[in-house]
Amino acid sequence: QVQLVESGGGLVQPGGSLRLSCAASGSISSISVMGWYRQAPGKNRELVARITSGGSTNYADSVKGRFAISRDGDKNTVYLRMNGLKPEDTAVYYCGLALALGGYYWGQGTQVTVSS
């Protein structure tokens, strides 16, 4: 069993910043990829950013240059630094984790609202 606990969401004005954290615990053997996804009302869940165990990163085009994903391997924690937030970034943000031996796990989600 793997547990993911997200934190750091909230209400922020356009142009503001937030940092999301996701801590993984439980039966973690070897993590392959950790990532952040988001789902806005009426839309499908989409990839925001992900980072592999080797440190390679991928970003959605809409967040490139504004968001940065990082990982603390010792703590099994992944972070998402979000700068220059826009109203269209408003969504529930989910942490996802893939184990090297198989299995994908989701956190419960944290709300990010960008509004003046």
Number of C-alpha atoms within 10 A of each C-alpha: 7 16 17 21 17 22 17 15 18 14 15 18 14 17 14 14 17 18 16 21 23 27 18 24 14 9 10 16 10 12 17 16 19 28 26 26 19 22 19 16 9 6 9 9 15 14 17 25 23 25 20 17 14 8 12 10 16 15 18 13 9 11 17 12 11 12 20 19 23 20 21 10 11 6 10 15 18 24 22 22 15 19 17 15 22 17 15 12 21 20 21 18 26 25 30 22 26 18 17 14 11 9 9 14 15 20 19 14 22 21 18 22 20 20 16 9
